[in-house]
Every structure is written in structure tokens, then in C-alpha cells.
Amino acid sequence: NGPPVLLPSWPPADPGWQLWEGLPADPIRNDPDADSMHCLMIQEMKLYALILVAVQTWRTCAVKLSGDAFSEFSAADFAADPDEQKEASTFSDLDKNADHGLSADDLEADILGNVGSEVTCDFYECANGWKLKPGAMAIKGNSIKQCCEKTCRIHQCINKGYKLKEDEGTKNMYASDATCCEKTCATWTCPERPGFKLMDNAETITNPSDANCCSETCSTYVCPYNKSLTLRTDHNVSGHSDDKCCVPTCLKHECKARGMILRQKHGDIRGSSDHECCEETCLLTECSADHKHIENADKVAATLGETCCVKTCVGFACEAAFYGLKPQPEQIVGWSEDECCNKTCKLYDCPDHYKPLRNPELIFGEETEKCCEVKQDAPPTCGNFTCPKTGYLKILDAHRKVGNDINTCCEKACSSFKCPAGFIGYEKADAIKGQSKDICCQQTCQAHKCSAGKIKRSSPTAIIGSTDDACCMKTCADFDCPAQLYVRKGNADVLQAKGIHACCDQTCGHFDCKAKSKDYALKKNAVKIAGNDVNTCCAKMCGLFACPSGWQQKPDAFALTGFDKESCCDQTCDNYTCPDHMAKKINAAAELGTTADVCCDAIVDPTFKAMDLDGDGRITAKEFSSREKGGMDIPAEMASQIFKTLDGDGNGYLTYVEFMKDAAGAPISCGMFTCPGDWKKKKDPWALLGSDAATCCDQTCALLKCPAEYGPKPDASVIGSSVEECCDQSCNLFDCPNSYMKKEITSFGNTTEQCCDKSCEHHQCSKNFVKKEKATEIRGEEDALCCDETCGDNYCPANYVRKPMARVVR
């Protein structure tokens, strides 16, 4: 009912939309303010799917199509296609409300009602991460659910330990775990060896294997102490090198700041700065005017005045007669006359032939040289005699001795005395008077014999001492190597215990055999074998060994090593030869064993042997009724009935067990008898006829009650009926040898191992430890229980030396 008009903003700016070809353009721009808006619909619509798109356009225009417009629409489009014209409805049919106009709702309702079933998915546009189902042209639908399937791009892997593949080709494939996902290391199990763990980013690593998924950790790495390195605290991180596993220690650090000193046990402290490695000394503490720093203040770690400062003689008044304050009192520590005051020569008694100097009360001194002068005409004294510089020392109180020669005034020094073998002279022998071994010599380690587990130090003739601590070194024989990773060296008893590398060899416990060859695995007890190569540490897996006839591969063959039948196979009954009174079991080839009980059924009844015509250990129905050799002389029908009765499992033959049951079904061979509780079946029961405990069974120790001071043996199931067979005596009746102590918990036995504990008397204390007093009264076998710590190798500060017996001083 008017010229076709669109709003100025038409078409919409949405992507994928454009003006249909043939839509009049000029009238749209000529009448932008028209009251009624009519849209001339598409002139060429060949598919119903496009009609739906047109309906959406129509709905946007919010107009109704008039009858005339519909006629033009039909004539232009449907007349050209008779098949489509059959599907079209007349205007009147579509105009349900008879308002002489077709709305978008009217047309859409008709299209969906009449031709919706003909819309296929090949025109549907799937959302991102989806794509058209295979054969979309044959699938009817108009929704993502009907037409599309997920691709790997938006798939989520269901199985634990899997992740989406990252290649672009896979991302556009239809989604499934099998197509989209690949296994990662997240669920991989690393070898059960110390020092291995799953990679930190295991969930992102594909192609699972020990090599790809597992990494060696720092927990088993030994940092070199001589490089001032120690293991980092978080040692479960991946790595096996100094850079990844070790952090510096303060061992070789030098404190740079004034008044700082290395902390105690700095070799065990992690750090590389003054703040981490050093601490303040007394040198940084300020003392008051009448105090001074203690001696070696720069070597004492403290900051308190009461620790770092001492009172001096500054301000002290000497009250005694003929005493005076010592020179430089600010350098003298003390606050008493003995410490701060000096005697004057007024108090000194000059020897014969000497007289006091003038004004002796003004002269400090207590020696002849300071306080006295020689009288006129006095004879010479030894005080003025000079002894030879080497090998002699002036006698005591030489000024009081009249003389002027070497024999009168001098004594020989130890420097001229020759010490015997096994002894050495003192370092300052020229300052010691004497000419004997006791005065001039000290014993060396030359003649000392070291205790077990120790060897003599090098150059024993130059070492002063006569004890193990002074003369001997601990060997590696008692060194505790880290379990599983290291084992003690073969010649440990002659090696000095300098540390793990000196005493221990790395074991095969850390070696990765599969990294060298997939056919190999660690040998048994690999953690006790010293080695680091395939030949030493690895053996072929049993899973690759072909067991010979009569042997069967062990169930866990791929977890076992060895390449022989004994290591890899279990023997079956196939090659076992049964005794004369027994026949091999029917399934002997599948039975594992090498004994008659496992492999054979007893045949002791002559009738059974006679009826078993082919000797295969079973009687068939034909053999049962045969009269050729020991058959039963009864009618065939009766024989058949008896056979069925005995053949309990209905397998068509009688085993010896089935044949030997009597009419009541009770066993008549002990092999079929069940012993009561606390009884055991006799040896070779199939060779015994009977059906009672006395005939078929032996009593066990569980039935015997032990007398006082005795207790039952650990295994009460052994056969026996006497005290000797079934009981152990109480340890209360056993006397422990010297240096052993009776166990605290009541036990049974008659040996030292069963009844007694070692006392500390047996224990050899480690380096820097000495045995506790009354060690024979202490129960134990370790340093913590048996030993006291000594001064050992503790660090002495500058200007101090370790005491001679430091290693035995608690």
C-alpha cells in the first residue's frame, strides 16, 4: 500500500548481513520519514532456508506484506519452480486473522509448519569450537545441538593424567579423549629408588617414561665440604649438581667488618656474608675510663660490658709502707695492692758483698740488680758471671753465690741432653735445667699400640703422646655410610675415616638400568653392591628368559633379575617322578612343586592299580566294568550305577580319592582324613589306611602346657609332646656373662642373645666422644647412651691452643 521504504539506518551493521540484490534503493532515501514501513521481500528465493532468513529481515522491518505485494512475490519466485509452488500457500491461507496483511509471524508459522522439516544443517553456522556434523546436508535441523559437534578446541579430557594435544590439526577434529588427548607424566610412577621424584610440571609432559617423567633430586647429593658447600634445606628439588643442590657455607668466609668474628661451627652455617657468618666481639663494646677491654677482646663473641671489660688500677691508693702504684695503671687489671702496687727496694734484703742503693724507698724493685750495688773489695759473685749462650743456664740466686767460673755459676740445660728412642725433647729445651729423661724428654707415639678400629697417625715419632686420642686415627671400619646409597669400602679397616668419600663407595641403588637398556633391571640387593655401571649393577629381566620344559615363568618375572631357570622359573610337577605307591596328578604340568604331596596322588590299593589299565592314575567307566584285569565281577548295569555314585564331580573318571571312599562316603586312607585342631597329619599319609586321629595324625606342641620357669616355643605348631620339644626355659635361669645385662622384659631362652643385652662396655665411642663412667651398668650400643662429648676438634680462637688432652676432656 505504498512505495517500499526502509529506515536510514538499514541495513543493520551486524556482520554477515547485506541488502538483498534487487531491493529498490532510491525510494528508501527519498522518503525517510514515512509513517508506514514496507519491505519488498527478496525476489529470488530458491531454498526454504533462505525464506527463514527473509522472515527475520521482515521481522526487523516490522511491516506486513499486502496481497498485491504477495502476488508479485509469488509470481516472481514460485512460478519459476513448480515443486516449490506446490509447497506455497495462498495469501488467504496464510492470512489467518483476515486482516488483509501478512506479518512475519504469519509467514514464519507457515514455513515452520509446512517446510521446517525440510531445513538441513548444511546452511547452519556453528559457534567457535564446534563444527558441522559429518553429512550435514542429510541432517534436518536448525540448532547447534542438531547440526554441530564439539571439536578438540573446547574438549576437556576426562581421564586423569591426560591433556589436550597442542597441534593445530588435532584442534579441529571431532572431540573425544582418544582423538584430542594424550597421556602425560601426571600419573607416572617413578622407580622406587632414593632420590627420585616426579617432575614438577609432570601434567604438561607427554610421552611418559622414567627418562621423561622422573628427575633425580638433591636429597641424595653430597655437597663437597672442601668447597664450603652444604645441602640446601629444600633438598627435594630436582637436580644433582653443586649449582642446583648446594648453597655456600661460612667455612671459608672472612669477616670484613672491624670487631667481627666467625660464628661457632661456622662450617655448618649456610651463608656468604658478614651478617650470616659473623658476630660482634668485645672490641665493639665501649669500656669506661677505669676499665679496659679483656685480653683478646677481638676474639671473644660478646657485647656486654660485664663480659668484655675489666677494672684497672687507675685511681687505686697503695696504703702499705714502702709500696707505690705500678707504672701505667690503666693497662693493669686489678684492684688490690698485690695487683696494683710494687714493692720498693726498701723492703729488699741485699745479699752478702752487696749494699743497698741510695734512697731505696724511691726505687721499685725486688731484685739485686735493681736495689743493690757491690761493696768495695767484695769478692766476685756468680751474678756478674755470663754463662755460655748454648747448653748452660745460670744457677738460682747467682748473686748470693761467690764465684766466677762456669762450673760454679752455671747448670747444664736440656738442650744438651739426648733423649732415648720413643722420646723427644721439649721445644724450648735450652730454657730447662736438667740432664735426665724425666726432666728433658716427653714420650712420642712411636711405641703406642692403637686399639681395634684405629690406625696409627703418620709420623708417630714426631707426635707427643701415649694414648689412642693422641696417637691414633679412627678407621672407616666403624664409619656409618648412608643407607642404600653408599656401602663401606672393602679395605675400610686400613683407611682413615676422613668422611663419606674416603670410607664409602656409591652403591647400585642409585643406578638407572633402564636408561642404559630396557632389557635390564637392578640386581637383587643392589643397595648393598658397590658400583656404577651396567655390568656391576644390572641383570637381564627374567621376563625375557624362556623357561625349559617342566618349568614355568615366575608370576613377577619382569620384576626379577637373572637369566637362568633357578632365578626366573618355578619347577612344575611335570618332571617329578612319583613314588611307587603314588600316581602323578592329572594336571601335573600346571602344578608348581617338587614334592609328592603337591605332585602326586597316593595309590596304595591293589584293586585300584589293577583296574587302572593304562596306569594314568584314574579309572574310566570302561576300565571300571572291564574284567580283563581286576575288574569287578558284577552286571554291567550295576557297575555303571556304582561308577556314577563314586564319580561325584561327574567328569567321567574316578580319581584315587573318589575310588577310596567307602559306601558311606568316608575316607579309608589317611590322605583323605582331616586332623582335628592342634594336630598335624603324619608323614606320607596316603600310604596309611585309617580314618581317625590316632592313626593319621601327630600331636603338636600347642597341646602341651609348659611347667613353671618355662615358656612355649615361638612356633607351637611343631610336632611334639615333651618339654624338651615344645618349651624354652625362662631367662631367669640363665646367667649373663660379664659386661652384659639381663633383658628388662621377661623372655625365654638359654643363650646370651636371647636373654641378655650388651652394656656400654662393648661400645666403641665415635671421634670426639669418651665412654661414660660406670659403662658396665648402662644398657646400650650407641654414642647417645654410652658416651660423653669431649672438647674434640672444637675451634680455639687466636692466641689459644687446644689443651693436650682435649679429645678426652668432657
ZAMARGU-4260 file (C-alpha; in steps of 0.2 Angstrom, whole numbers, plus 5000, padded with zeros to 4 digits):
<rodrens>
0) 5000/5000/5000 | 5014/5012/4996 | 5031/5014/4990 | 5044/5002/4999 | 5053/5012/5012
5) 5067/5007/5025 | 5074/5017/5039 | 5090/5027/5036 | 5100/5015/5047 | 5096/5000/5037
10) 5104/4988/5034 | 5110/4983/5051 | 5128/4984/5055 | 5129/4966/5061 | 5142/4955/5051
15) 5135/4943/5039 | 5121/4955/5033 | 5119/4964/5017 | 5105/4972/5006 | 5097/4959/4995
20) 5100/4961/4977 | 5086/4969/4968 | 5080/4979/4983 | 5075/4997/4977 | 5087/5009/4984
25) 5081/5027/4978 | 5064/5027/4986 | 5072/5022/5003 | 5082/5038/5003 | 5068/5049/4995
30) 5055/5046/5010 | 5065/5043/5026 | 5051/5049/5037 | 5037/5038/5030 | 5023/5033/5043
35) 5022/5016/5037 | 5037/5005/5033 | 5035/4991/5020 | 5049/4980/5015 | 5049/4972/4997
40) 5055/4955/5000 | 5068/4945/4991 | 5063/4942/4973 | 5074/4927/4971 | 5072/4914/4984
45) 5077/4896/4979 | 5078/4887/4996 | 5067/4887/5011 | 5081/4890/5022 | 5083/4907/5014
50) 5065/4910/5017 | 5068/4909/5036 | 5082/4922/5034 | 5070/4933/5025 | 5057/4931/5038
55) 5070/4938/5051 | 5073/4953/5040 | 5055/4955/5038 | 5053/4955/5057 | 5066/4968/5059
60) 5056/4979/5047 | 5041/4977/5057 | 5029/4978/5042 | 5015/4967/5034 | 5015/4961/5016
65) 4999/4967/5007 | 4990/4955/4995 | 4997/4964/4979 | 5015/4963/4986 | 5012/4944/4989
70) 5006/4942/4972 | 5022/4950/4964 | 5032/4940/4977 | 5024/4923/4971 | 5024/4927/4953
75) 5042/4932/4953 | 5048/4917/4964 | 5037/4902/4965 | 5030/4902/4947 | 5048/4898/4941
80) 5048/4882/4951 | 5033/4871/4951 | 5039/4860/4965 | 5041/4875/4977 | 5025/4882/4971
85) 5016/4866/4977 | 5023/4870/4995 | 5017/4888/4995 | 5001/4893/5002 | 4989/4906/4996
90) 4988/4923/5003 | 4971/4919/5011 | 4978/4903/5018 | 4992/4912/5027 | 4981/4927/5032
95) 4974/4918/5047 | 4967/4933/5056 | 4960/4940/5039 | 4967/4957/5042 | 4972/4958/5024
100) 4991/4958/5028 | 5004/4945/5032 | 5015/4948/5046 | 5032/4940/5049 | 5024/4929/5062
105) 5011/4923/5049 | 5024/4918/5037 | 5036/4910/5049 | 5022/4900/5057 | 5018/4893/5039
110) 5036/4890/5034 | 5040/4881/5050 | 5024/4871/5050 | 5025/4866/5031 | 5043/4866/5026
115) 5053/4866/5043 | 5055/4848/5042 | 5065/4851/5025 | 5078/4863/5033 | 5095/4854/5033
120) 5111/4858/5043 | 5122/4862/5029 | 5117/4881/5030 | 5120/4881/5049 | 5134/4891/5055
125) 5142/4883/5071 | 5149/4893/5085 | 5168/4893/5089 | 5174/4876/5095 | 5160/4867/5086
130) 5159/4861/5068 | 5146/4853/5057 | 5142/4835/5059 | 5148/4823/5046 | 5134/4823/5032
135) 5126/4839/5037 | 5117/4840/5021 | 5107/4825/5025 | 5103/4830/5043 | 5087/4840/5046
140) 5089/4854/5059 | 5092/4872/5063 | 5101/4872/5080 | 5119/4869/5087 | 5113/4853/5096
145) 5105/4846/5079 | 5119/4851/5067 | 5136/4853/5076 | 5148/4843/5087 | 5162/4849/5098
150) 5180/4849/5092 | 5196/4846/5102 | 5197/4865/5103 | 5185/4866/5118 | 5186/4847/5123
155) 5190/4843/5141 | 5200/4827/5144 | 5190/4816/5156 | 5204/4803/5161 | 5216/4808/5174
160) 5234/4811/5168 | 5229/4817/5151 | 5230/4834/5142 | 5224/4841/5126 | 5235/4839/5111
165) 5243/4855/5105 | 5245/4853/5086 | 5233/4864/5076 | 5227/4849/5065 | 5220/4840/5080
170) 5211/4855/5087 | 5198/4855/5073 | 5195/4836/5074 | 5179/4830/5082 | 5180/4829/5101
175) 5184/4813/5111 | 5198/4808/5123 | 5205/4796/5111 | 5207/4809/5097 | 5210/4825/5107
180) 5220/4819/5122 | 5237/4812/5125 | 5244/4804/5141 | 5256/4815/5152 | 5268/4811/5166
185) 5255/4816/5180 | 5251/4798/5184 | 5268/4790/5181 | 5276/4780/5195 | 5295/4784/5196
190) 5307/4770/5201 | 5307/4766/5220 | 5324/4772/5222 | 5330/4785/5235 | 5332/4802/5227
195) 5320/4801/5213 | 5303/4810/5211 | 5291/4815/5198 | 5294/4831/5188 | 5287/4847/5195
200) 5277/4850/5178 | 5273/4832/5176 | 5255/4836/5170 | 5262/4846/5155 | 5275/4832/5149
205) 5269/4819/5136 | 5277/4803/5131 | 5278/4796/5149 | 5294/4786/5153 | 5306/4786/5168
210) 5318/4797/5157 | 5304/4810/5153 | 5294/4810/5169 | 5307/4807/5183 | 5321/4818/5189
215) 5335/4815/5202 | 5333/4826/5217 | 5346/4834/5228 | 5341/4823/5243 | 5355/4810/5239
220) 5368/4823/5233 | 5383/4825/5244 | 5390/4843/5243 | 5409/4845/5244 | 5413/4851/5261
225) 5430/4857/5255 | 5421/4869/5243 | 5412/4877/5258 | 5396/4870/5251 | 5381/4861/5260
230) 5365/4854/5255 | 5351/4866/5253 | 5336/4865/5265 | 5323/4861/5252 | 5333/4846/5246
235) 5318/4838/5237 | 5320/4849/5222 | 5326/4842/5205 | 5344/4842/5202 | 5361/4833/5206
240) 5375/4846/5205 | 5383/4858/5216 | 5374/4873/5207 | 5356/4865/5210 | 5358/4856/5226
245) 5371/4866/5237 | 5372/4883/5245 | 5388/4891/5252 | 5393/4889/5270 | 5403/4901/5281
250) 5418/4889/5281 | 5430/4899/5272 | 5422/4916/5275 | 5432/4930/5281 | 5424/4944/5292
255) 5427/4960/5284 | 5420/4972/5297 | 5431/4978/5312 | 5426/4969/5328 | 5418/4954/5320
260) 5422/4936/5321 | 5416/4920/5313 | 5401/4911/5322 | 5404/4895/5331 | 5403/4880/5320
265) 5403/4892/5305 | 5407/4877/5293 | 5389/4871/5296 | 5380/4888/5294 | 5373/4892/5277
270) 5378/4910/5271 | 5391/4920/5262 | 5390/4937/5271 | 5396/4945/5287 | 5378/4946/5293
275) 5376/4927/5291 | 5393/4921/5296 | 5400/4933/5309 | 5395/4940/5326 | 5401/4955/5336
280) 5416/4954/5348 | 5420/4963/5364 | 5431/4975/5353 | 5415/4984/5349 | 5410/4987/5367
285) 5415/5004/5374 | 5423/5002/5392 | 5423/5016/5405 | 5439/5026/5410 | 5444/5015/5424
290) 5441/4999/5414 | 5449/4991/5399 | 5445/4978/5386 | 5448/4960/5391 | 5463/4951/5383
295) 5459/4946/5366 | 5444/4956/5365 | 5443/4954/5346 | 5442/4935/5348 | 5428/4935/5361
300) 5410/4935/5354 | 5400/4946/5366 | 5394/4964/5368 | 5390/4966/5387 | 5401/4977/5397
305) 5402/4965/5412 | 5409/4952/5400 | 5420/4962/5389 | 5428/4975/5401 | 5438/4973/5417
310) 5443/4986/5430 | 5461/4993/5430 | 5472/5000/5444 | 5468/5018/5439 | 5464/5028/5455
315) 5470/5014/5467 | 5479/5020/5483 | 5493/5010/5489 | 5492/5010/5508 | 5506/4998/5514
320) 5523/5006/5519 | 5536/5007/5506 | 5524/5002/5492 | 5520/5013/5476 | 5507/5012/5462
325) 5514/5002/5447 | 5518/5012/5431 | 5504/5013/5418 | 5490/5008/5429 | 5477/5010/5415
330) 5485/4994/5407 | 5485/4984/5423 | 5469/4974/5428 | 5465/4973/5446 | 5460/4982/5462
335) 5472/4976/5476 | 5489/4980/5482 | 5496/4964/5475 | 5489/4968/5458 | 5491/4987/5458
340) 5506/4991/5469 | 5525/4987/5468 | 5537/4985/5482 | 5551/4997/5484 | 5569/4992/5487
345) 5567/4997/5505 | 5560/4980/5508 | 5573/4970/5498 | 5587/4962/5508 | 5604/4963/5498
350) 5615/4948/5498 | 5632/4947/5505 | 5645/4958/5497 | 5631/4970/5491 | 5624/4986/5499
355) 5608/4995/5496 | 5607/5009/5484 | 5604/5027/5490 | 5585/5032/5493 | 5579/5014/5491
360) 5561/5019/5496 | 5560/5028/5480 | 5566/5014/5469 | 5554/5000/5464 | 5561/4983/5463
365) 5564/4966/5471 | 5580/4961/5463 | 5598/4963/5467 | 5601/4971/5450 | 5588/4985/5454
370) 5591/4988/5473 | 5609/4984/5477 | 5627/4988/5472 | 5643/4978/5475 | 5653/4983/5491
375) 5671/4989/5489 | 5684/4975/5489 | 5670/4962/5489 | 5674/4945/5480 | 5665/4942/5463
380) 5648/4933/5463 | 5640/4922/5450 | 5628/4937/5447 | 5641/4945/5437 | 5646/4929/5428
385) 5640/4926/5410 | 5636/4908/5406 | 5638/4901/5388 | 5623/4905/5377 | 5621/4887/5372
390) 5618/4872/5383 | 5620/4881/5400 | 5609/4892/5412 | 5614/4902/5427 | 5611/4895/5444
395) 5597/4901/5456 | 5601/4916/5467 | 5618/4918/5457 | 5621/4935/5466 | 5622/4926/5483
400) 5635/4913/5476 | 5653/4918/5476 | 5661/4913/5461 | 5667/4917/5443 | 5668/4901/5433
405) 5656/4890/5423 | 5656/4875/5435 | 5651/4886/5450 | 5639/4898/5442 | 5631/4888/5428
410) 5620/4872/5426 | 5618/4862/5410 | 5602/4864/5400 | 5591/4850/5392 | 5596/4856/5375
415) 5612/4846/5378 | 5603/4830/5383 | 5600/4816/5370 | 5583/4808/5373 | 5581/4789/5370
420) 5571/4781/5357 | 5552/4784/5358 | 5555/4801/5367 | 5558/4818/5360 | 5565/4834/5369
425) 5555/4849/5373 | 5553/4863/5361 | 5562/4876/5372 | 5575/4864/5379 | 5588/4877/5381
430) 5577/4886/5395 | 5575/4870/5405 | 5589/4865/5418 | 5592/4846/5419 | 5601/4831/5412
435) 5588/4817/5413 | 5574/4808/5403 | 5561/4813/5416 | 5566/4831/5415 | 5571/4834/5397
440) 5560/4822/5387 | 5542/4818/5383 | 5536/4802/5376 | 5531/4800/5357 | 5518/4789/5349
445) 5531/4778/5342 | 5529/4763/5354 | 5510/4765/5356 | 5498/4752/5350 | 5481/4758/5344
450) 5465/4749/5349 | 5454/4740/5337 | 5446/4750/5324 | 5460/4763/5324 | 5477/4765/5315
455) 5492/4775/5320 | 5494/4793/5313 | 5508/4797/5301 | 5525/4802/5308 | 5522/4794/5325
460) 5540/4798/5331 | 5536/4817/5329 | 5519/4816/5339 | 5519/4818/5358 | 5508/4807/5367
465) 5504/4789/5373 | 5485/4787/5371 | 5473/4782/5356 | 5467/4800/5355 | 5484/4807/5353
470) 5492/4794/5343 | 5478/4785/5333 | 5465/4789/5320 | 5448/4781/5318 | 5447/4770/5303
475) 5432/4768/5291 | 5428/4751/5299 | 5415/4759/5310 | 5410/4773/5298 | 5391/4774/5295
480) 5389/4775/5277 | 5371/4782/5271 | 5360/4768/5269 | 5355/4762/5252 | 5366/4775/5243
485) 5383/4770/5250 | 5392/4755/5256 | 5408/4754/5266 | 5424/4751/5256 | 5432/4734/5256
490) 5448/4740/5264 | 5439/4751/5277 | 5450/4744/5292 | 5465/4752/5285 | 5458/4769/5279
495) 5457/4784/5289 | 5439/4790/5292 | 5440/4807/5284 | 5422/4807/5278 | 5410/4799/5266
500) 5421/4799/5251 | 5436/4792/5260 | 5426/4777/5268 | 5411/4773/5256 | 5408/4768/5239
505) 5392/4773/5230 | 5380/4758/5228 | 5370/4752/5213 | 5354/4758/5222 | 5355/4775/5213
510) 5359/4767/5196 | 5346/4768/5182 | 5347/4752/5172 | 5333/4755/5161 | 5342/4771/5155
515) 5355/4760/5148 | 5345/4746/5142 | 5326/4742/5143 | 5330/4723/5145 | 5340/4726/5161
520) 5334/4730/5179 | 5344/4732/5196 | 5351/4716/5204 | 5344/4710/5220 | 5352/4719/5235
525) 5358/4732/5223 | 5359/4744/5238 | 5372/4733/5245 | 5383/4732/5229 | 5396/4745/5226
530) 5396/4750/5208 | 5391/4762/5195 | 5390/4753/5178 | 5378/4741/5169 | 5389/4725/5172
535) 5390/4728/5191 | 5373/4734/5195 | 5361/4727/5182 | 5355/4710/5176 | 5343/4704/5162
540) 5325/4704/5167 | 5318/4686/5170 | 5303/4691/5159 | 5314/4689/5144 | 5320/4671/5149
545) 5312/4656/5141 | 5309/4643/5154 | 5313/4625/5149 | 5301/4610/5149 | 5295/4606/5166
550) 5297/4624/5172 | 5285/4639/5172 | 5289/4658/5172 | 5288/4666/5189 | 5272/4677/5191
555) 5283/4693/5194 | 5296/4688/5181 | 5298/4706/5174 | 5302/4712/5192 | 5315/4699/5194
560) 5333/4699/5188 | 5343/4684/5182 | 5344/4674/5167 | 5343/4656/5172 | 5329/4644/5177
565) 5333/4645/5195 | 5331/4664/5196 | 5317/4666/5183 | 5306/4650/5184 | 5297/4639/5196
570) 5298/4620/5193 | 5282/4611/5189 | 5277/4593/5193 | 5278/4588/5175 | 5296/4581/5178
575) 5293/4575/5195 | 5294/4556/5197 | 5281/4550/5210 | 5285/4535/5222 | 5279/4518/5218
580) 5263/4519/5229 | 5258/4536/5221 | 5252/4542/5203 | 5256/4559/5196 | 5241/4571/5196
585) 5232/4574/5180 | 5236/4592/5179 | 5254/4590/5185 | 5261/4601/5171 | 5252/4616/5178
590) 5255/4612/5197 | 5271/4621/5204 | 5281/4610/5216 | 5294/4596/5218 | 5286/4585/5232
595) 5274/4571/5232 | 5261/4580/5242 | 5260/4593/5228 | 5263/4582/5213 | 5256/4565/5217
600) 5240/4556/5222 | 5243/4540/5233 | 5239/4523/5226 | 5240/4510/5239 | 5225/4500/5235
605) 5230/4485/5224 | 5212/4485/5216 | 5214/4502/5210 | 5231/4498/5202 | 5223/4483/5194
610) 5208/4492/5187 | 5219/4507/5181 | 5223/4498/5165 | 5233/4512/5156 | 5241/4517/5173
615) 5237/4536/5171 | 5231/4537/5189 | 5212/4537/5185 | 5199/4524/5181 | 5187/4527/5167
620) 5169/4519/5166 | 5176/4506/5153 | 5190/4501/5165 | 5179/4500/5179 | 5167/4487/5171
625) 5181/4478/5162 | 5185/4460/5168 | 5202/4460/5159 | 5212/4464/5174 | 5204/4465/5191
630) 5188/4472/5185 | 5173/4470/5197 | 5163/4454/5193 | 5145/4462/5193 | 5132/4465/5180
635) 5136/4480/5168 | 5121/4490/5173 | 5125/4489/5192 | 5143/4493/5188 | 5138/4508/5179
640) 5127/4514/5193 | 5141/4512/5206 | 5153/4521/5194 | 5140/4536/5194 | 5139/4536/5213
645) 5158/4536/5215 | 5161/4549/5201 | 5155/4564/5212 | 5160/4578/5200 | 5153/4569/5185
650) 5169/4571/5175 | 5168/4553/5168 | 5183/4545/5178 | 5187/4541/5196 | 5202/4548/5205
655) 5210/4538/5218 | 5202/4549/5231 | 5184/4545/5224 | 5188/4527/5222 | 5194/4525/5240
660) 5178/4531/5248 | 5168/4518/5257 | 5149/4516/5254 | 5145/4529/5267 | 5157/4541/5258
665) 5170/4541/5272 | 5189/4541/5268 | 5198/4525/5271 | 5216/4532/5268 | 5224/4545/5280
670) 5227/4556/5265 | 5209/4560/5265 | 5207/4562/5284 | 5206/4579/5291 | 5216/4581/5308
675) 5207/4590/5322 | 5214/4607/5328 | 5232/4607/5336 | 5236/4590/5327 | 5246/4588/5311
680) 5244/4575/5298 | 5258/4561/5298 | 5271/4560/5285 | 5266/4551/5269 | 5248/4550/5274
685) 5242/4542/5258 | 5252/4527/5262 | 5242/4525/5279 | 5225/4517/5280 | 5213/4524/5293
690) 5201/4537/5297 | 5205/4543/5315 | 5217/4555/5323 | 5227/4542/5332 | 5231/4533/5315
695) 5233/4548/5304 | 5239/4562/5315 | 5253/4568/5326 | 5251/4579/5342 | 5258/4597/5341
700) 5266/4607/5355 | 5250/4618/5356 | 5243/4604/5367 | 5257/4604/5380 | 5256/4615/5395
705) 5274/4620/5399 | 5279/4619/5418 | 5285/4634/5429 | 5300/4643/5423 | 5297/4638/5405
710) 5288/4645/5391 | 5281/4639/5374 | 5292/4639/5359 | 5288/4653/5346 | 5281/4640/5334
715) 5268/4630/5344 | 5263/4621/5328 | 5278/4609/5328 | 5276/4591/5331 | 5280/4586/5349
720) 5273/4581/5366 | 5288/4584/5378 | 5295/4599/5387 | 5311/4597/5378 | 5302/4598/5361
725) 5290/4611/5365 | 5296/4623/5378 | 5310/4635/5381 | 5317/4639/5398 | 5315/4656/5406
730) 5330/4668/5405 | 5328/4669/5424 | 5338/4653/5425 | 5352/4660/5413 | 5367/4669/5420
735) 5373/4683/5408 | 5392/4685/5405 | 5402/4699/5411 | 5398/4716/5403 | 5380/4710/5399
740) 5364/4714/5407 | 5348/4704/5409 | 5335/4709/5397 | 5322/4721/5405 | 5307/4711/5398
745) 5304/4693/5404 | 5310/4682/5389 | 5314/4663/5386 | 5330/4655/5381 | 5346/4649/5386
750) 5359/4659/5376 | 5366/4676/5378 | 5357/4683/5363 | 5340/4678/5369 | 5342/4683/5387
755) 5355/4697/5388 | 5358/4715/5382 | 5375/4722/5379 | 5381/4735/5391 | 5390/4751/5385
760) 5406/4742/5390 | 5406/4734/5372 | 5403/4751/5363 | 5417/4760/5354 | 5413/4778/5356
765) 5415/4789/5340 | 5428/4803/5337 | 5426/4817/5350 | 5417/4806/5362 | 5423/4796/5378
770) 5414/4782/5387 | 5403/4786/5401 | 5408/4782/5419 | 5401/4765/5425 | 5398/4760/5407
775) 5395/4742/5413 | 5379/4747/5421 | 5372/4756/5406 | 5362/4747/5393 | 5365/4752/5375
780) 5376/4752/5359 | 5376/4770/5353 | 5385/4786/5357 | 5370/4795/5364 | 5368/4782/5378
785) 5386/4777/5381 | 5397/4792/5378 | 5400/4809/5383 | 5406/4823/5371 | 5423/4829/5373
790) 5432/4845/5368 | 5437/4836/5352 | 5441/4847/5337 | 5431/4862/5344 | 5439/4878/5337
795) 5451/4888/5348 | 5452/4907/5345 | 5468/4916/5341 | 5481/4916/5355 | 5474/4900/5362
800) 5479/4882/5359 | 5470/4866/5362 | 5474/4858/5378 | 5485/4842/5376 | 5471/4830/5382
805) 5457/4840/5373 | 5450/4824/5365 | 5447/4815/5382 | 5441/4830/5392 | 5422/4830/5394
</rodrens>
